[in-house]
Amino acid sequence: MSELGASRHRSRERAVELLYEAAMKDRSVAVVINELAVAPDAYTLVLLAASLEHHDRALELISRFSIDWSLDRMALLDRLILTLATSEMLTDDAPPVAVILDEAVELAKTYSTDGSPSFVNGVLSAIADEIA
């Protein structure tokens, strides 16, 4: 993995952590960020901003393509990873879709259940086909 790739991977991990913290504390992401002793790196902030900007559209797409899985039935981490990746795909200067999908699957492997990587990959592949 290139230095940029490794840096962006860490940024995606940090973004998921912050989204998770905000969800668990029932606080906005902005409040969670403001309470940090050290500000997140620039790409983490880009990802979080994209996640907020595209939140509704991302959830609509996730809901449409997660066959037989409503958003409230989905594991929180899966939903956050899907939202983050979908939002990243919707940004103007998005990395290649293959990179976003690979990163999301890796996050699911690391942080979620055994079935999550294939679920995340399937939903994001369908979303990528839709928005391409």
ZADOZA-200525 format. One record per atom (N, C-alpha, C): atom name; x negated, y, z. Coordinates in nm, 2 decimals. Each point is the difference from the previous one (the first is absolute). Example, Ala and Ser with C-alpha at 12.3 -4.5 7.8 and 13.67 -1.06 7.14 Angstrom:
N -1.32 -0.57 0.78
CA 0.09 0.12 0.00
C -0.09 0.12 0.00
N 0.04 0.11 -0.07
CA -0.09 0.11 0.00
C 0.08 0.11 0.08
***
This chain:
N -0.08 -0.12 0.00
CA 0.08 0.12 0.00
C -0.09 0.12 0.00
N 0.04 0.10 -0.08
CA -0.08 0.12 -0.01
C 0.01 0.08 0.13
N -0.08 0.10 0.02
CA 0.01 0.09 0.11
C 0.13 0.07 0.01
N 0.05 0.05 -0.12
CA 0.13 0.07 0.00
C 0.11 -0.10 0.03
N -0.01 -0.12 -0.05
CA 0.10 -0.11 0.02
C 0.01 -0.03 0.15
N -0.12 -0.02 0.07
CA 0.00 -0.03 0.14
C 0.05 0.12 0.08
N -0.03 0.12 -0.04
CA 0.05 0.12 0.07
C 0.15 0.01 -0.01
N 0.05 -0.03 -0.12
CA 0.15 0.01 -0.02
C 0.07 -0.11 0.07
N -0.06 -0.12 0.01
CA 0.05 -0.11 0.08
C 0.02 0.04 0.14
N -0.10 0.06 0.06
CA 0.01 0.04 0.14
C 0.10 0.11 0.01
N 0.02 0.09 -0.10
CA 0.10 0.10 0.01
C 0.14 -0.06 0.00
N 0.02 -0.10 -0.09
CA 0.13 -0.07 0.00
C 0.03 -0.07 0.13
N -0.10 -0.07 0.06
CA 0.02 -0.06 0.13
C 0.04 0.11 0.10
N -0.07 0.11 0.00
CA 0.03 0.10 0.10
C 0.14 0.06 -0.02
N 0.03 0.02 -0.12
CA 0.14 0.05 -0.03
C 0.11 -0.10 0.05
N -0.02 -0.13 -0.02
CA 0.09 -0.10 0.05
C 0.01 0.01 0.15
N -0.12 0.01 0.07
CA -0.01 0.01 0.14
C 0.08 0.12 0.05
N -0.02 0.11 -0.06
CA 0.07 0.13 0.04
C 0.15 -0.01 -0.02
N 0.04 -0.06 -0.12
CA 0.14 -0.01 -0.02
C 0.07 -0.10 0.10
N -0.08 -0.10 0.03
CA 0.05 -0.10 0.10
C 0.02 0.07 0.14
N -0.11 0.08 0.04
CA 0.01 0.07 0.13
C 0.12 0.09 0.00
N 0.02 0.08 -0.11
CA 0.11 0.09 0.00
C 0.13 -0.08 0.01
N 0.02 -0.11 -0.07
CA 0.12 -0.08 0.01
C 0.02 -0.05 0.14
N -0.10 -0.06 0.06
CA 0.01 -0.06 0.13
C 0.03 0.11 0.11
N -0.05 0.12 -0.01
CA 0.02 0.10 0.09
C 0.12 0.09 -0.03
N 0.07 -0.03 -0.12
CA 0.11 0.07 -0.04
C -0.03 0.15 -0.01
N -0.12 0.03 -0.06
CA -0.05 0.14 -0.02
C -0.03 0.02 -0.15
N -0.01 0.12 -0.03
CA -0.03 0.03 -0.14
C -0.15 -0.03 -0.02
N -0.04 -0.02 -0.12
CA -0.14 -0.02 -0.03
C -0.08 0.12 0.03
N 0.05 0.12 -0.02
CA -0.07 0.13 0.03
C -0.03 0.01 0.14
N 0.09 -0.04 0.09
CA -0.02 0.00 0.14
C -0.11 -0.09 0.04
N 0.00 -0.12 -0.05
CA -0.10 -0.10 0.03
C -0.14 0.05 -0.05
N -0.01 0.06 -0.11
CA -0.12 0.05 -0.06
C -0.05 0.12 0.09
N 0.09 0.08 0.04
CA -0.04 0.12 0.09
C -0.05 -0.04 0.13
N 0.04 -0.12 0.05
CA -0.05 -0.05 0.13
C -0.13 -0.07 0.00
N -0.05 -0.02 -0.12
CA -0.13 -0.08 -0.02
C -0.12 0.09 0.04
N -0.10 -0.06 0.07
CA -0.12 0.07 0.03
C -0.08 0.03 -0.12
N 0.00 -0.09 -0.10
CA -0.07 0.02 -0.12
C 0.09 -0.01 -0.12
N 0.00 0.10 -0.08
CA 0.10 0.00 -0.12
C -0.04 -0.12 -0.09
N 0.10 -0.05 -0.07
CA -0.02 -0.11 -0.10
C -0.08 0.06 -0.12
N -0.06 -0.09 -0.07
CA -0.08 0.05 -0.12
C 0.10 0.05 -0.11
N -0.05 0.07 -0.10
CA 0.08 0.07 -0.10
C 0.09 -0.10 -0.07
N -0.05 -0.12 -0.04
CA 0.09 -0.09 -0.08
C 0.11 -0.06 0.09
N -0.02 -0.02 0.12
CA 0.10 -0.04 0.09
C 0.11 0.10 0.01
N -0.03 0.13 0.00
CA 0.10 0.11 0.00
C 0.07 0.00 -0.13
N -0.07 -0.02 -0.11
CA 0.07 -0.01 -0.13
C 0.10 -0.11 0.00
N -0.04 -0.11 0.05
CA 0.10 -0.12 0.00
C 0.12 0.03 0.09
N -0.03 0.06 0.11
CA 0.11 0.03 0.09
C 0.10 0.10 -0.06
N -0.06 0.10 -0.06
CA 0.08 0.10 -0.07
C 0.08 -0.06 -0.11
N -0.06 -0.08 -0.08
CA 0.08 -0.07 -0.10
C 0.11 -0.09 0.05
N -0.03 -0.07 0.12
CA 0.10 -0.08 0.06
C 0.12 0.08 0.05
N -0.03 0.12 0.05
CA 0.11 0.09 0.04
C 0.08 0.06 -0.12
N -0.08 0.04 -0.10
CA 0.06 0.06 -0.12
C 0.09 -0.10 -0.08
N -0.04 -0.12 -0.01
CA 0.07 -0.10 -0.08
C 0.07 -0.10 0.08
N 0.02 0.02 0.13
CA 0.06 -0.09 0.09
C 0.14 -0.05 -0.05
N 0.09 0.09 -0.03
CA 0.13 -0.05 -0.04
C 0.00 -0.08 -0.13
N -0.07 0.05 -0.10
CA -0.01 -0.08 -0.13
C -0.07 -0.13 0.02
N -0.10 -0.01 0.09
CA -0.07 -0.12 0.03
C 0.09 -0.10 0.06
N 0.08 0.04 0.10
CA 0.09 -0.09 0.07
C 0.11 -0.05 -0.10
N 0.04 0.09 -0.09
CA 0.11 -0.04 -0.09
C -0.06 -0.11 -0.09
N -0.12 0.02 -0.05
CA -0.06 -0.11 -0.09
C -0.03 -0.13 0.08
N -0.05 0.02 0.12
CA -0.03 -0.12 0.08
C 0.13 -0.08 0.03
N 0.11 0.07 0.03
CA 0.13 -0.06 0.03
C 0.05 -0.07 -0.13
N -0.02 0.06 -0.11
CA 0.05 -0.06 -0.13
C -0.07 -0.12 -0.03
N -0.13 -0.01 0.02
CA -0.08 -0.11 -0.05
C -0.04 -0.10 0.11
N 0.04 0.02 0.12
CA -0.02 -0.10 0.11
C 0.13 -0.09 0.01
N 0.01 -0.08 -0.10
CA 0.12 -0.08 -0.01
C 0.03 -0.08 0.13
N 0.12 0.01 0.05
CA 0.05 -0.07 0.12
C -0.07 0.05 0.12
N -0.07 0.11 0.00
CA -0.06 0.05 0.12
C 0.03 0.15 0.01
N 0.09 0.03 0.09
CA 0.04 0.14 0.03
C -0.12 0.06 0.07
N -0.01 0.13 0.00
CA -0.11 0.08 0.06
C 0.00 -0.03 0.15
N 0.12 -0.01 0.06
CA 0.00 -0.02 0.15
C -0.04 -0.14 0.04
N 0.00 -0.10 -0.10
CA -0.04 -0.14 0.03
C -0.15 -0.02 -0.02
N -0.06 0.09 -0.07
CA -0.14 -0.01 -0.04
C -0.09 0.03 0.12
N -0.11 -0.07 0.01
CA -0.10 0.03 0.11
C -0.04 0.14 -0.02
N -0.02 0.07 0.11
CA -0.03 0.14 0.00
C -0.13 0.02 -0.08
N -0.10 -0.08 0.03
CA -0.13 0.02 -0.08
C 0.01 -0.02 -0.15
N 0.08 -0.10 -0.04
CA 0.03 -0.02 -0.14
C 0.06 0.12 -0.06
N 0.10 0.06 0.07
CA 0.07 0.11 -0.06
C -0.09 0.12 0.00
N -0.09 0.02 0.10
CA -0.09 0.11 -0.01
C -0.10 -0.01 -0.11
N -0.06 -0.12 -0.02
CA -0.09 -0.03 -0.10
C 0.06 0.02 -0.14
N 0.12 -0.05 -0.02
CA 0.08 0.02 -0.12
C 0.02 0.15 -0.03
N 0.04 0.07 0.10
CA 0.03 0.14 -0.01
C -0.13 0.08 -0.04
N -0.10 -0.03 0.07
CA -0.13 0.07 -0.03
C -0.05 -0.03 -0.14
N 0.01 -0.13 -0.04
CA -0.05 -0.03 -0.14
C 0.09 0.05 -0.10
N 0.13 0.00 0.02
CA 0.09 0.05 -0.10
C -0.02 0.15 -0.01
N -0.01 0.07 0.11
CA -0.03 0.15 0.00
C -0.12 0.03 -0.07
N -0.11 -0.08 0.02
CA -0.12 0.02 -0.07
C 0.01 -0.02 -0.15
N 0.08 -0.09 -0.04
CA 0.03 -0.02 -0.15
C 0.07 0.12 -0.06
N 0.08 0.06 0.08
CA 0.09 0.11 -0.05
C -0.08 0.14 0.00
N -0.12 0.00 0.05
CA -0.08 0.13 0.00
C -0.05 0.02 -0.14
N -0.03 0.13 -0.03
CA -0.04 0.04 -0.13
C -0.13 -0.06 -0.04
N -0.10 0.00 0.09
CA -0.13 -0.04 -0.03
C -0.03 -0.14 0.07
N 0.09 -0.09 -0.02
CA -0.01 -0.13 0.07
C -0.11 -0.09 -0.06
N -0.06 -0.07 0.09
CA -0.10 -0.10 -0.05
C 0.07 -0.11 -0.08
N -0.07 -0.08 -0.07
CA 0.06 -0.11 -0.08
C 0.10 -0.08 0.08
N 0.11 -0.04 -0.06
CA 0.10 -0.08 0.07
C -0.06 -0.13 0.06
N -0.09 -0.06 -0.07
CA -0.06 -0.13 0.04
C -0.08 0.03 0.13
N -0.06 0.11 0.02
CA -0.07 0.03 0.12
C 0.10 0.02 0.12
N 0.10 0.07 -0.03
CA 0.10 0.03 0.11
C 0.06 -0.13 0.04
N 0.04 -0.09 -0.09
CA 0.06 -0.13 0.03
C -0.10 -0.09 0.08
N -0.12 0.00 -0.04
CA -0.10 -0.08 0.07
C -0.02 0.05 0.14
N -0.01 0.13 0.01
CA -0.02 0.05 0.14
C 0.12 -0.03 0.09
N 0.12 0.02 -0.06
CA 0.12 -0.03 0.08
C 0.00 -0.15 0.05
N -0.03 -0.09 -0.09
CA -0.01 -0.14 0.03
C -0.10 -0.03 0.11
N -0.12 0.07 -0.01
CA -0.10 -0.02 0.10
C 0.05 0.05 0.14
N 0.07 0.12 0.00
CA 0.05 0.05 0.12
C 0.10 -0.10 0.06
N 0.08 -0.06 -0.08
CA 0.10 -0.09 0.05
C -0.07 -0.13 0.05
N -0.10 -0.04 -0.06
CA -0.08 -0.12 0.05
C -0.06 0.03 0.13
N -0.05 0.12 0.02
CA -0.07 0.03 0.12
C 0.10 0.03 0.12
N 0.11 0.07 -0.03
CA 0.08 0.06 0.11
C 0.14 -0.07 0.01
N 0.04 -0.08 -0.09
CA 0.14 -0.05 0.01
C 0.00 -0.15 0.00
N 0.11 -0.06 -0.04
CA 0.03 -0.14 0.02
C -0.06 -0.08 -0.12
N 0.00 -0.13 0.01
CA -0.06 -0.09 -0.10
C 0.08 0.02 -0.14
N 0.13 0.02 0.01
CA 0.07 0.02 -0.13
C 0.00 0.14 -0.05
N -0.05 0.09 0.07
CA 0.00 0.14 -0.04
C -0.08 0.03 -0.13
N -0.12 -0.05 -0.02
CA -0.07 0.04 -0.12
C 0.08 -0.04 -0.13
N 0.06 -0.11 -0.01
CA 0.07 -0.03 -0.12
C 0.13 0.08 -0.01
N 0.07 0.03 0.11
CA 0.11 0.08 0.00
C -0.03 0.14 -0.05
N -0.11 0.06 0.06
CA -0.04 0.14 -0.04
C -0.04 0.00 -0.14
N -0.08 -0.10 -0.05
CA -0.04 -0.01 -0.14
C 0.12 0.00 -0.09
N 0.10 -0.09 0.03
CA 0.12 -0.01 -0.09
C 0.08 0.13 -0.01
N 0.02 0.06 0.12
CA 0.08 0.12 0.00
C -0.07 0.11 -0.08
N -0.13 0.02 0.03
CA -0.08 0.11 -0.06
C -0.02 -0.03 -0.15
N -0.01 -0.12 -0.04
CA -0.01 -0.03 -0.15
C 0.12 0.04 -0.07
N 0.12 -0.03 0.06
CA 0.12 0.04 -0.06
C 0.02 0.15 -0.01
N -0.04 0.07 0.11
CA 0.00 0.15 0.01
C -0.09 0.06 -0.11
N -0.12 -0.06 -0.01
CA -0.10 0.05 -0.09
C 0.06 -0.01 -0.15
N 0.06 -0.11 -0.03
CA 0.06 -0.02 -0.13
C 0.11 0.11 -0.02
N 0.08 0.03 0.10
CA 0.11 0.10 -0.01
C -0.06 0.14 -0.02
N -0.10 0.04 0.06
CA -0.04 0.14 0.00
C -0.11 0.02 -0.11
N -0.05 -0.11 -0.06
CA -0.11 0.02 -0.10
C 0.05 0.07 -0.13
***
